[in-house]
Amino acid sequence: MYQEKNILPIALQHFDSLWIADHFYGFDAPTDPFMEAWTTLTWLAAKFPQVTLCHHVLGHGYRNPALTAKMAATLQVLSGDRLILGIGAGWREDEYRSYGYEFPRPAVRFAQLEELIFICRSMWSNDSTTFTGKYFKVVNASAPPRPKVIPPICIGASGEQIALPLVGRLADMWNASINSDEPGWIRKRNIVQDAAQKANRNPSDIKISLTIERALPETDADSESFRDYLEHLTELGIEHFVLDFGHPKSTEPVLRFVEQVIQPMKSQRK
């Protein structure tokens, strides 16, 4: 974050959205700095007033469902309707345990996520919400001021038995990664779309987002290869890319990516 403070203003003139991971400490060592997700996204929302905002993605078990609904409603209002609620069932057990949170089995975590989504959408849409589920209960829960635009919900998930059918039933956006397994990703995409149809939804209503971890291009050839790859992915129905470039230390590779990848792709779609 500190190394990149002069790069962000330049980069965000050209990128459409900004996604912040929801973790409490780093992955190589617990002492590695990691900014708290809601605090950081709120700071960025004020500093960069043009971009869409999303978490990549929230672990729902870190916050009470009604509190999540209230926090999202507040940021949606303050940001001028720029929030996507990115959320998932959580996966990092050591982090849960170290902070004192329970970490139930996946089936329970996704059932909890389903109840949370219902509570959030109800609190965003109604003056008062009362709900009694298997895992959560709220009584006359309110989140004023309610957002005029209901935040879309992006679910980050990849499990084929429970998670992806839930995406098909409930998500406005699905985020995952390919990890060099394109056939496997296509199978997962088809599960999401089939589940949407079974829920009497139009599969095209679920926007598809893909996370890509790849270094910024260093040459013209690198840029061409990166652009060709993204163009190929759009043919698979992917509409949004969440790009993790690591920790660039100068603006040169960022601007190369903008000029040789982003701008040509956007020009083709005008």
N, C-alpha and C positions, 0 to 999 in steps of 0.2 A: 504494500500500500504506500509506504513512504517513498520508495524508489520511483514509483510510478505517478507521483502526485502531479508532475508537470506533463505527463503523457495523457492522462485522462481527459483534460479539457480539449485537447486536439482530437483524440480518438472519438469522443462522444459527439463531435460535430457530424460524424459520418455514420455512426452506428445507431440502430433504431431502439435498442433496449439495453438494460443493464441488469445483470443477474448476480445475486449474492448468495453464497453457500451458507447453510445453517449448521455451523459447528462451533464448538467452544474453544478448541485448541488444535494445534497442527497435527500432522500425521507422522512426521519423522520423530518428533519428541513432544511430550505434553507442554514443554516450555516454549514451543514455537508459537509466535503470535497469531491470533485468529480473531478478527473483529466479530462481535455479536451481530447477528444478521438483521434484526429489526432496527436496532439503533443505527447501524451502518446504512441500511437502505433509506431510512428516514433522512439522514444527513445528506445522502446523495440526491434524494428527491428535491431537497431545497437548493442544492448547489447546481444541479443540472436540470432545468425545468422543462426540457423538451423530450426526454427519452421515456419510454415505457419502463416500468419497474417490476421486477419479479425476484422471488427467492428460488434458489436452485438446490434442492427444494427444502421447505420447512419439514422438520421431523415433528409430526403432529403431537407426539407424546411429550414434547418439551413444554407445551402450553395448554392450559384448559381450553376446551372448544369455544366457550362463550368469550373468553379473553381473546382468543385468536380472531373471532368475528369482530370484536370491538376494535382491536388494533388495526385490522384490515379496513374496517369502515372509516376509521380516523385517517389513515394514510390515503385512502381513496379520495376523501373529501379534501384534505390538505394538498394533495398532489394534482388536483384537477382531473380526476378520473384516469390516472395513468397506471394503476396497480393491476397486475395479474397475481392472484394468490397461487403461488407455486407451493405444493405440499405433497407429502408422501407419508408412508408408514414408518419411516425411520429404519436404520440398518446398523448403526455404529454402537454395538452393545456396550463396549467399554466406556463410551461417553455417557450413555444412559446411566450405567452403574455408578460411575464416578460422581455424577451430579445428583444421585439419589432417586432417579426415575426407575420405575418398573419397566421391564423389557419382555413383554409376553411373546408367545410364538406368533409367526407371521399371520396366521388366520385371524387371531384376535386383533392384532394391530390394524389389519385392513378392515375388519368389522368396525373397529373404533373410528377409523378414518371415514367410513361411510356415514356413521352417525354425526361426526364432526361436520361433514359437508352439508348435511341436512340442517344442522343447527345454524351454521354460518349463513346459508342462503335464506333461511327463515328470518334470522335476526336482521339481515340486510333489507328484507322486503316488508317486514311487519313491525308495528310499534312494540309488540310484545310477543315473546315466544315461550311456550311451555312444551317441554318434550321429555318423555321418559323412555329411554332405550335400555338395552341390555348393559351398556357400559357407562352412559352419561345421562345426566338429568339436569335440566334447567327449568326454572319456574319464573315466569314473567320476566324473562331476560330481555333487555333492551340495549340497543347500540346507537343512541342518537348522537350526533345527527346522522341519519341513515344516508348512505350514498345514493345519489341520483342515478348513477350507472353502477349496476351490480358488477363487482369484480369477476372477471372470468376465472375459472379454476383450472390450473394446470397441474395434473397429477404426474409425478415422476415415478415410474414403475416399470418392471420388466418381467415379473413372475407370470407364467402362462396360466396357472391353474386358478388363481384368485385375483391377482392384481390387475391383469389386463382386461378380464371381463368387467371389473369394476370401472376401469377407465372407459370402456365402451358404454357403460350405463350412465356415467355421471360426469365425465370430464368435458370441459370446453377445449382443452388442449392436452396433448400427451407428450411428455418429454422422456427420451431414452437415449441410448447410444448404440452404435453398431459394433464397435470393438472388433473390426476386421471380419465380422461374421454377417455379411449381407444377407445370405439366405435365411439365417436365423432371425434377423431383424424383420425380414419380409413376413416370415411366419408369425411373428409377434404382431405386426401391423394388421395382418389378416384376422387375428384373434380379436383385436380391438374393434375392427370394422364389423365382424360377424356379431359380436356382442351388442354393438350399437343397433344393428338391424333387428336383433331379437328383442331389444328394448323399444322398438318402434321409433328409433332415431335415424336421422340421415347421417351415415358415416362421414360425409363430407363436412358436417358441422363440427367435427372434432379436428382442430388444427394439429398438425404433426410437427413437433419440434425435435431437433437432434442436437445432442451435445458432442462436440468434436474437440479433442485434445490434440493440438498440432502446433508446432512452432511456426512463427511468422516466416514468410518467404524471404530469402536472402538474395535471390537473383530473379531475373525475368523468367527464367525457366521454372523456378520454384513457383512463381505466381501463376504461370500458365497451368502447371500441374494441379495446384490448389483449386483454381477456377474450374478446370475440367471436372475435378472430383465433385465440387459443389453442384455443378450443372447436372452431373449424372444423378446426384441424390434428389434433385428437384423432380427428376423424371419418375422417381419412386413415390412422389406425393409429399415430400418434405417441404414445408412452407417456411420454416424458421430454423435458423442455426444459432446455437449457443456455443460460442467459440472461446476455448481456453488456450491462450497462447503462452501460458507460463508467466514469466516475469521479464518482459522486455524492458531494457534500460535506456533506450533511445527512441526518438520519434521516427527515425528513418525506416525501419521495417514496418511500423504501423502505417505510415503514409504510403509505402510501397503497396501494402495490402489494400488500402483504400483505393488507390489509383489504378491498380492492375487487377483487382479482384472485385471489390464491391461496386465501383462505378460502372465497369463494363456489364456486370450482371444486372444492375438496375436499369441501365440503358436498354438492354434487350427486352425488358419487360414493360417498357413504356408504350 
